[in-house]
Amino acid sequence: MKKIGLAWQILIGLILGIAVGAAFYGNPHVSTYLQPIGDIFLRLIKMIVIPIVISSIIVGVAGVGDTKKLGRLGGKTILYFEIITTIAILVGLAAANIFQPGAGVDMSNLDKTDISSYVDTTEETANHGFAETFVNIVPSNLFTSLAEGDMLAIIFFSVVFGLGIAAIGEKGKPVLNFFQGTAEAMFYITNQIMKFAPFGVFALIGVTVSKFGVESLIPLSKLVILVYAAMIFFIIVVLGLTAKIAGINILNVFRILKDEMILAYTTSSSETVLPKLIEKMERFGCPKAIVSFVIPTGYSFNLDGSTLYQAIAALFIAQMYGIELTLAEQVSLVLVLMVTSKGIAGVPGVSFVVLLATLGSVGIPVEGLAFIAGIDRIMDMARTVVNVVGNSLAAIVMSKWEGQYDEAKGRRYLEEVRQIQQSKSA
């Protein structure tokens, strides 16, 4: 197995998982035996995400030690995120208006899925607005934030703590050395956990296929195809042009992130690749302070794939019910999605929760989500890849914007990646 690259190992796990899931479609024993394997892999990743984020941000911020620079970086990052996510929503609306995926769909032929858990989550966050999101960035109890995985609060504390270490000078060096060692140890552990990735992918995709089968995709195939086509368009055209403006070839980003894109797709989890994204973007020439701030923050504020999907899904449900939204109503939908997606960032099943919180505001029946909940995992796989590429590119763009991108280091790492990939294909 050592001669086979990680990407190929994951693909083999994916194919075998699909085969097992299809062969035992509807068999509950598949979930009984395979789900624990997938859960263990996801838990291993979640176990190391927070230590890596904390240690990386503290080391990076302490190295900069300038409040004004960090404030400027934060402002530019949020501005960039808002521009890109708005474009993603507009691309989704345009795709749904042009291709009308919900028109002519016979709801009597569709199976409904229980979405009560998403409804409960939406009710819990109904009063959680955009302003409250910024209030909650400041943790009232750090240990509660750590236990709940509240990434924005963790980022805030890490930035403040890093500035504190920088402010006390020599006295802070032992603490800084501790977090530097922690970061390096966590990245080593990440590389070891990645060896388990093919087994995790095999289990997760096997359980998924055994539950929904291939037949459930047929009635909603137009929606699935449109979502995938829109995602591909967004990555190649929108993110590709953004990369070109920044002086980067998007194909080089794909080459560097090949393993992470496959892993994110098969697991439908951005968390599984966060540690490797931080590591690879640093090696690609982005400074630690920028990477460790931009990428974790993007997991809450720069969900390009999720917002694009939400726009398509909203119009799909409206078309399915024969509801024609005016231009003003669609503009309202854009504004509500922009606010809602930030207001409940970090909530489990965020895409569905955002849609539940949004559809009613423009007169679309929220019950329609029950028809597409069953195949949401298939579309979640695509939007996870878009989120991963978008956040990685954001780190590069911010590094360029701040004038801190190391071109020579980036070229060296890209050449190293090319040589490794060529040696594996030889």
C-alpha positions as CSV (number, residue, x, y, z in Angstrom):
1,M,0.0,0.0,0.0
2,K,3.0,2.3,0.6
3,K,3.6,2.4,-3.2
4,I,0.0,3.6,-3.8
5,G,-0.6,7.3,-3.1
6,L,-3.2,8.4,-0.6
7,A,-5.5,9.7,-3.3
8,W,-5.6,6.3,-5.0
9,Q,-6.0,4.6,-1.7
10,I,-9.0,6.8,-0.9
11,L,-10.5,6.2,-4.4
12,I,-10.1,2.4,-3.9
13,G,-11.9,2.8,-0.6
14,L,-14.6,4.8,-2.3
15,I,-15.2,2.3,-5.0
16,L,-15.3,-0.7,-2.6
17,G,-17.6,1.2,-0.3
18,I,-20.0,1.9,-3.2
19,A,-19.9,-1.7,-4.3
20,V,-20.6,-3.0,-0.8
21,G,-23.4,-0.4,-0.2
22,A,-25.0,-1.3,-3.5
23,A,-24.7,-5.0,-2.9
24,F,-26.3,-4.8,0.5
25,Y,-28.8,-2.0,-0.2
26,G,-31.4,-1.8,2.5
27,N,-29.5,-4.1,4.8
28,P,-29.3,-2.5,8.3
29,H,-26.3,-4.6,9.2
30,V,-24.2,-2.5,6.9
31,S,-24.7,0.5,9.1
32,T,-24.2,-1.6,12.2
33,Y,-20.8,-2.9,11.2
34,L,-19.4,0.0,9.1
35,Q,-20.7,3.1,10.8
36,P,-18.4,2.7,13.8
37,I,-15.3,2.6,11.5
38,G,-16.4,5.9,9.8
39,D,-17.2,7.5,13.2
40,I,-13.8,6.6,14.6
41,F,-12.1,8.2,11.6
42,L,-14.2,11.4,11.9
43,R,-13.6,11.5,15.7
44,L,-9.9,11.2,15.2
45,I,-9.9,14.2,12.9
46,K,-12.1,16.3,15.3
47,M,-9.8,15.3,18.1
48,I,-6.8,17.2,16.5
49,V,-8.6,20.1,14.8
50,I,-8.9,22.4,17.8
51,P,-5.3,21.9,19.1
52,I,-4.0,22.6,15.7
53,V,-6.1,25.7,15.2
54,I,-5.2,27.1,18.7
55,S,-1.5,26.4,18.4
56,S,-1.1,27.6,14.8
57,I,-2.9,30.8,15.4
58,I,-1.0,31.6,18.7
59,V,2.3,30.9,17.0
60,G,1.4,32.9,13.9
61,V,-0.1,35.9,15.8
62,A,2.8,36.1,18.3
63,G,5.2,36.1,15.4
64,V,3.4,39.2,13.9
65,G,2.6,40.9,17.2
66,D,1.0,43.9,15.5
67,T,-2.7,44.6,16.4
68,K,-3.1,47.0,13.4
69,K,-1.9,44.4,10.9
70,L,-4.2,41.8,12.3
71,G,-7.1,44.2,12.3
72,R,-6.4,45.1,8.7
73,L,-6.2,41.4,7.8
74,G,-9.5,40.6,9.6
75,G,-11.3,43.4,7.7
76,K,-9.9,42.4,4.3
77,T,-10.8,38.7,5.0
78,I,-14.4,39.4,5.9
79,L,-14.8,41.7,2.9
80,Y,-13.4,39.0,0.6
81,F,-15.6,36.3,2.1
82,E,-18.7,38.5,1.6
83,I,-17.9,39.2,-2.0
84,I,-17.2,35.6,-2.9
85,T,-20.2,34.1,-1.1
86,T,-22.5,36.7,-2.7
87,I,-21.3,35.6,-6.1
88,A,-21.9,32.0,-5.1
89,I,-25.5,32.8,-4.2
90,L,-26.0,34.7,-7.5
91,V,-24.5,31.8,-9.5
92,G,-26.9,29.4,-7.8
93,L,-29.9,31.6,-8.5
94,A,-28.9,32.0,-12.1
95,A,-28.5,28.3,-12.6
96,A,-31.9,27.5,-11.0
97,N,-33.6,30.2,-13.1
98,I,-32.1,29.1,-16.4
99,F,-32.5,25.3,-16.0
100,Q,-35.6,25.2,-13.9
101,P,-34.7,21.9,-12.0
102,G,-38.0,21.8,-10.0
103,A,-40.3,22.4,-13.0
104,G,-42.5,19.4,-13.8
105,V,-41.4,17.3,-10.8
106,D,-44.2,15.0,-9.6
107,M,-44.1,15.1,-5.8
108,S,-46.2,12.0,-5.5
109,N,-43.3,10.0,-6.8
110,L,-40.9,11.4,-4.2
111,D,-40.1,9.9,-0.8
112,K,-40.2,12.2,2.2
113,T,-37.5,12.2,4.8
114,D,-37.9,13.1,8.4
115,I,-36.4,16.6,9.0
116,S,-37.6,17.2,12.5
117,S,-34.1,17.3,13.9
118,Y,-33.3,20.2,11.5
119,V,-36.5,21.9,12.5
120,D,-35.6,21.7,16.2
121,T,-32.1,23.1,15.5
122,T,-33.7,26.0,13.5
123,E,-36.0,26.9,16.3
124,E,-33.1,26.9,18.7
125,T,-31.3,29.4,16.5
126,A,-34.3,31.4,15.2
127,N,-33.3,34.5,17.2
128,H,-29.6,34.1,16.5
129,G,-29.0,37.0,14.2
130,F,-26.0,38.4,12.4
131,A,-25.2,40.9,15.3
132,E,-25.4,38.0,17.9
133,T,-22.9,36.1,15.9
134,F,-20.3,38.8,16.4
135,V,-21.2,39.0,20.1
136,N,-20.7,35.2,20.4
137,I,-17.3,35.5,18.9
138,V,-16.1,36.6,22.3
139,P,-16.3,33.5,24.6
140,S,-17.8,33.9,28.0
141,N,-16.2,30.6,29.0
142,L,-13.2,29.3,27.0
143,F,-13.6,25.8,28.2
144,T,-17.3,25.7,27.1
145,S,-16.3,27.0,23.7
146,L,-13.6,24.3,23.5
147,A,-16.1,21.6,24.5
148,E,-18.7,22.8,22.0
149,G,-16.1,23.3,19.2
150,D,-17.2,27.0,18.8
151,M,-14.5,27.8,16.2
152,L,-15.0,31.6,16.1
153,A,-14.7,31.9,19.8
154,I,-11.6,29.7,19.8
155,I,-10.1,31.8,17.1
156,F,-10.8,35.0,19.0
157,F,-9.1,33.7,22.2
158,S,-6.1,32.4,20.3
159,V,-5.6,35.7,18.5
160,V,-5.8,37.6,21.8
161,F,-3.5,35.1,23.6
162,G,-1.0,35.3,20.8
163,L,-0.9,39.1,21.0
164,G,-0.4,38.8,24.8
165,I,2.6,36.5,24.3
166,A,4.1,38.9,21.8
167,A,3.5,41.9,24.2
168,I,5.5,40.3,27.1
169,G,8.6,39.7,25.0
170,E,11.2,37.3,26.4
171,K,8.9,36.1,29.2
172,G,6.5,34.7,26.6
173,K,9.1,32.6,24.7
174,P,8.7,29.4,26.8
175,V,4.9,29.6,26.2
176,L,5.5,30.2,22.5
177,N,7.9,27.3,22.3
178,F,5.3,25.1,23.9
179,F,2.6,25.9,21.3
180,Q,5.2,25.6,18.5
181,G,5.9,22.1,19.7
182,T,2.2,21.4,20.0
183,A,1.6,22.4,16.4
184,E,4.4,20.3,15.1
185,A,3.2,17.3,17.1
186,M,-0.4,17.7,15.9
187,F,0.7,17.8,12.3
188,Y,2.7,14.6,12.8
189,I,-0.4,13.0,14.3
190,T,-2.5,14.2,11.4
191,N,-0.2,12.4,8.9
192,Q,-0.6,9.2,10.9
193,I,-4.4,9.5,11.0
194,M,-4.5,10.1,7.3
195,K,-3.3,6.5,6.9
196,F,-6.7,5.4,8.2
197,A,-8.5,7.6,5.7
198,P,-9.2,4.9,3.1
199,F,-10.9,2.7,5.7
200,G,-13.0,5.7,7.0
201,V,-14.0,6.6,3.4
202,F,-14.9,2.9,2.7
203,A,-17.2,2.7,5.7
204,L,-18.8,6.1,5.4
205,I,-19.7,5.8,1.7
206,G,-20.8,2.2,2.1
207,V,-23.3,3.2,4.8
208,T,-24.6,6.0,2.6
209,V,-25.1,3.9,-0.5
210,S,-26.7,1.1,1.5
211,K,-29.3,3.6,2.9
212,F,-30.3,5.6,-0.2
213,G,-29.5,3.3,-3.1
214,V,-29.3,4.4,-6.7
215,E,-33.0,4.5,-7.3
216,S,-33.7,7.4,-5.0
217,L,-31.5,9.6,-7.2
218,I,-33.5,9.1,-10.4
219,P,-36.6,11.4,-9.6
220,L,-34.3,14.2,-8.5
221,S,-31.5,13.6,-11.0
222,K,-32.0,17.0,-12.6
223,L,-31.4,18.7,-9.3
224,V,-28.3,16.7,-8.5
225,I,-26.8,17.2,-12.0
226,L,-27.5,21.0,-11.9
227,V,-25.9,21.3,-8.4
228,Y,-22.8,19.4,-9.5
229,A,-22.5,21.4,-12.8
230,A,-23.0,24.7,-10.9
231,M,-20.3,23.7,-8.4
232,I,-17.8,22.8,-11.2
233,F,-18.6,26.1,-12.9
234,F,-18.0,28.0,-9.7
235,I,-14.7,26.4,-9.0
236,I,-13.3,26.6,-12.5
237,V,-14.7,30.0,-13.6
238,V,-15.3,32.1,-10.5
239,L,-12.5,30.8,-8.3
240,G,-10.3,30.3,-11.4
241,L,-10.7,34.0,-12.3
242,T,-10.1,35.0,-8.7
243,A,-6.9,33.0,-8.6
244,K,-5.8,34.5,-12.0
245,I,-6.3,38.0,-10.6
246,A,-4.2,37.1,-7.6
247,G,-1.5,35.7,-10.0
248,I,-2.2,32.0,-9.2
249,N,-3.1,29.2,-11.6
250,I,-6.1,27.4,-10.0
251,L,-4.9,24.1,-11.6
252,N,-1.8,24.3,-9.3
253,V,-4.2,24.6,-6.3
254,F,-6.0,21.5,-7.5
255,R,-2.6,19.7,-7.9
256,I,-1.6,20.5,-4.3
257,L,-5.0,19.7,-2.8
258,K,-5.7,16.6,-4.8
259,D,-5.7,14.3,-1.7
260,E,-7.7,16.7,0.4
261,M,-10.4,17.3,-2.3
262,I,-11.0,13.6,-2.7
263,L,-11.1,13.1,1.1
264,A,-13.5,16.0,1.6
265,Y,-15.7,14.7,-1.2
266,T,-15.9,11.2,0.1
267,T,-16.5,12.1,3.8
268,S,-18.6,15.2,3.2
269,S,-16.6,16.8,6.0
270,S,-14.4,19.9,5.7
271,E,-13.0,19.2,9.2
272,T,-11.2,16.1,7.9
273,V,-8.9,18.2,5.8
274,L,-8.5,21.4,7.9
275,P,-5.2,20.4,9.4
276,K,-3.7,19.4,6.0
277,L,-5.0,22.6,4.4
278,I,-3.2,24.7,7.0
279,E,0.0,22.7,6.6
280,K,-0.1,22.8,2.8
281,M,-0.9,26.4,2.4
282,E,2.0,27.3,4.6
283,R,4.3,25.1,2.5
284,F,2.9,26.8,-0.6
285,G,4.2,30.2,0.5
286,C,1.5,31.7,2.7
287,P,2.6,33.0,6.2
288,K,1.5,31.1,9.2
289,A,-0.3,34.1,10.7
290,I,-2.6,34.5,7.7
291,V,-3.2,30.8,7.0
292,S,-4.1,30.0,10.6
293,F,-6.5,32.9,10.8
294,V,-8.1,32.8,7.3
295,I,-8.8,29.1,6.9
296,P,-10.5,28.4,10.2
297,T,-12.5,31.7,9.9
298,G,-13.6,30.6,6.4
299,Y,-15.2,27.5,7.9
300,S,-17.8,29.8,9.4
301,F,-17.9,32.8,7.0
302,N,-16.8,31.5,3.6
303,L,-19.1,28.5,2.8
304,D,-19.2,29.1,-1.0
305,G,-20.5,25.6,-1.9
306,S,-23.1,25.7,0.8
307,T,-24.5,29.1,-0.1
308,L,-24.5,28.2,-3.8
309,Y,-26.5,25.0,-3.0
310,Q,-28.9,26.8,-0.8
311,A,-29.8,29.2,-3.6
312,I,-30.5,26.3,-6.0
313,A,-32.4,24.3,-3.5
314,A,-34.6,27.2,-2.5
315,L,-35.7,27.9,-6.1
316,F,-36.0,24.1,-6.8
317,I,-38.6,23.8,-4.0
318,A,-40.4,26.9,-5.2
319,Q,-40.6,25.6,-8.8
320,M,-41.7,22.2,-7.5
321,Y,-44.7,23.8,-5.8
322,G,-45.3,26.0,-8.8
323,I,-44.4,29.3,-7.0
324,E,-42.8,32.0,-9.2
325,L,-40.6,34.3,-7.3
326,T,-40.3,37.9,-8.6
327,L,-36.9,39.6,-9.0
328,A,-37.5,41.5,-5.8
329,E,-38.3,38.3,-3.9
330,Q,-35.1,36.7,-5.3
331,V,-33.1,39.7,-4.2
332,S,-34.7,39.4,-0.8
333,L,-33.7,35.7,-0.8
334,V,-30.1,36.7,-1.5
335,L,-30.0,39.1,1.4
336,V,-31.6,36.7,3.8
337,L,-29.2,33.9,2.8
338,M,-26.2,36.2,3.3
339,V,-27.3,37.1,6.8
340,T,-28.7,33.7,7.9
341,S,-25.7,31.7,6.7
342,K,-23.5,33.8,9.0
343,G,-26.0,34.0,11.8
344,I,-26.0,30.2,12.5
345,A,-22.5,29.4,11.3
346,G,-21.1,26.2,12.9
347,V,-24.6,24.7,13.5
348,P,-24.7,20.9,12.5
349,G,-26.4,20.4,9.2
350,V,-25.9,24.1,8.5
351,S,-27.2,24.0,4.9
352,F,-30.5,22.5,5.8
353,V,-30.8,24.7,8.9
354,V,-30.2,27.9,6.8
355,L,-32.8,26.8,4.2
356,L,-35.4,26.1,7.0
357,A,-34.7,29.6,8.4
358,T,-34.8,31.2,5.0
359,L,-37.6,29.6,2.9
360,G,-40.5,30.9,5.0
361,S,-39.3,34.5,4.6
362,V,-40.0,34.4,0.9
363,G,-43.2,32.3,1.0
364,I,-41.6,28.9,0.0
365,P,-43.0,25.9,1.9
366,V,-40.3,24.5,4.2
367,E,-42.0,21.1,3.9
368,G,-40.4,20.8,0.5
369,L,-37.1,20.1,2.1
370,A,-38.4,16.7,3.2
371,F,-38.3,15.7,-0.5
372,I,-34.6,16.4,-1.0
373,A,-33.3,15.5,2.5
374,G,-32.8,11.9,1.4
375,I,-30.2,12.8,-1.3
376,D,-28.6,15.7,0.6
377,R,-25.5,13.7,1.3
378,I,-24.8,13.3,-2.4
379,M,-24.9,17.1,-2.9
380,D,-23.1,17.7,0.4
381,M,-20.1,15.9,-1.0
382,A,-19.9,18.4,-3.9
383,R,-20.4,21.5,-1.8
384,T,-17.7,20.3,0.7
385,V,-15.1,20.3,-2.0
386,V,-16.1,23.8,-3.1
387,N,-15.8,25.0,0.5
388,V,-12.3,23.4,0.8
389,V,-11.0,25.0,-2.4
390,G,-12.6,28.3,-1.6
391,N,-11.0,28.6,1.8
392,S,-7.6,27.5,0.6
393,L,-7.7,30.0,-2.2
394,A,-8.8,32.7,0.3
395,A,-5.5,32.1,2.3
396,I,-3.5,32.6,-0.9
397,V,-5.5,35.8,-1.9
398,M,-5.1,37.3,1.5
399,S,-1.4,36.5,1.5
400,K,-1.0,38.2,-1.8
401,W,-3.2,41.2,-0.8
402,E,-1.0,41.7,2.3
403,G,2.1,41.4,0.2
404,Q,3.4,38.5,2.3
405,Y,3.2,35.7,-0.2
406,D,6.5,33.9,-0.7
407,E,6.7,33.2,-4.4
408,A,9.9,31.3,-4.3
409,K,8.7,29.0,-1.5
410,G,5.5,28.4,-3.4
411,R,7.3,27.4,-6.6
412,R,9.6,25.1,-4.7
413,Y,6.7,23.3,-3.0
414,L,4.8,23.0,-6.3
415,E,7.8,21.5,-8.0
416,E,8.2,19.1,-5.1
417,V,4.5,18.0,-5.5
418,R,5.0,17.5,-9.2
419,Q,8.0,15.3,-8.7
420,I,6.2,13.2,-6.1
421,Q,3.2,12.8,-8.4
422,Q,5.4,11.9,-11.4
423,S,7.3,9.3,-9.4
424,K,4.1,7.7,-8.3
425,S,2.7,7.5,-11.8
426,A,5.9,6.2,-13.3
